[in-house]
Amino acid sequence: MKPSNIPVFDGHNDALTRLWLSDHADPVHAFIHERLEGHLDLKRCQQAGFVGGMFAIFLPPFSYVQQHHPNKLFDQNASDFTQRQIEQICLEQLDIAHQLAKGSTDIQICTSVQDIQSCVDMQKLGIMLHMEGAEALQKKTDLLDVFYDRGLRSIGPLWNRPSRFGHGLNAKFPHSPDTGAGLTQDGKNFVNRCADKKMVIDVSHMNERAFWDTVDLLQQPIVATHSNAHALCAQARNLTDRQLKEIRNSQGMVGVNFDVAFLRPDGQRNAETSIDVILDHLEYLMDHLGEEHVGFGSDFDGALIGAELEDVTGLRELINRMQQRHYSSELIEKLCFTNWINVLYRILGE
């Protein structure tokens, strides 16, 4: 397959959250038919050969919503979301995903590898649903069944905030991933429940202790949907060599995060960041994981993307840079698509 024709499956984006936050009169219609602000919409995905990925359901920080989207607040005088509101926000994002699939024959919710392959064959955009931080499920764990029945197949039990499930991960640059306590007993029980459903368990927002707690629990590949190499960028969320070794041993996967703050050696949020830094992380990860366990985890619509890449259409330039570094067509296809498909098959079993 020529590199220009290689499909891209991506480990993480925040398009559903962006659509939930949008002030557009009909953000679902706009995603399907217009060019939206942000990194993703249907037309640009089709232009870029972006055939699908993990679309995250995510609870934005209350302070961010208060400052940038106050119209989304349920109570202008509140200091945080209530648990009921957290559940409602995540259910509304789940609804947005299904509205996208209902609104266009070119979009499909995928719950299996077979679904993703079918989307590629039929030139559809495949949405595999992910939950980034499981705070919506911390009081009503039976809600997991509701989300699963509507397509959820991947979950990150923790985000940066503490929850019933664990400590969270939040530290200033530079910092090791060792930022505090790991999974609580409720967190361990929750991970086991998700694993019993053959779901992807995402460690990208776990601190080091939670990571190793998860390793001890799981009998399936360890996946970091959007993380980079700590040796190249000392953000607490990036992965140490020891963690990478464990991911390799589990036949797992790391998706490289395109957010410049997790790529640059200085950890700065500077849009004047070369695409080549992405390749530096790809190559470091391949050295430590092998070519079969690395892919993309862009964090589109939830990250500061370098000006050279800009949005999803920049994936073609990223592939051009791979060619300039003499990556073979076979390797490019692995990084763009096949590696994600293989690890999903190892976990989902179909």
Summary of the structure (lengths in Angstrom):
residues: 350
radius of gyration: 18.6
end to end distance: 24.1
largest distance: 56.8
contacts: 1249
relative contact order: 0.15
helix: 45%
strand: 15%
